[in-house]
């Protein structure tokens, strides 16, 4: 045994894992990938870019690159407790895809950073399988990343992962909220659960951090009638990608001015409604949301009741069943609502002097 291995770092195991990662990542490649995992950098040709098909149809005259980075937070702790890691890989990619989608951008390529105290080849394999599958579904390449083994920084069994995505949008099609106006309509697209936010609070409420890992797993495997399954299944539901629904609409509006136009979008992540919607609103505008306009899923009600969390805090921490909010003019909103089966959750109004940018009515005590 070498000295480095005795210190906790197994280089051979790492290289074997990277070889496996390379094979899985290759399934997400398009002709735009000139060099993927293995070199010191990944090469991606913008001249060959444009997948998926509806992004190619959009065409580019003044392409702008859009980049974003994120993680999945302490949802990782639940995945470790149950030994289920593929969904975390999908979470990571889909979260990043949604973040650039709200800018009007289509994904080009994705990179990841994985760090652990001791490399678990099974966990890493599941994680990469999830990332590769989600990248392929999004039409982007899993171009590369970094795998780090750092004993003493992470406890055995724990790991952290982060994702980095680069996409592209036509300059004049950038969505930044500048076109939002008084009287516009807010449409909500449903989430598939908590997505990747609020897990520290959930773990506290359900006491999911005992020293005994088996006890944590037992609590996660407990069946809840109101959830129609186990708590673990509900909490590990994959963060939904909205690209399949919204990508074709963005591409169509780029080619035809008569097509329905989306003025802005907000991905409801950390900070909930109160912190994410102002990111796409001009300073002089605000939104009024009616919390009674959609059915809040049972998982959120269970969390609120168990933790005795105020409604205001719930809408600040969680997506409450709405993972993406679209802003459009009334006529376009009607078409979008029928096409996407969204629900109208509010409207844009002029902001009162010194007033908040987000007001939510209909909150339960």
Beta strands, then each sheet from edge to edge (+ up, - down):
strand 1: 33-35
strand 2: 43-44
strand 3: 63-71
strand 4: 106-116
strand 5: 141-149
strand 6: 159-170
strand 7: 185-190
strand 8: 223-224
strand 9: 229-230
strand 10: 264-267
strand 11: 285-290
strand 12: 322-328
strand 13: 343-350
strand 14: 358-361
sheet 1: 1+ 2-
sheet 2: 3+ 6- 4+ 5+
sheet 3: 10+ 12- 7+ 13- 11+ 14+
sheet 4: 8+ 9-
end
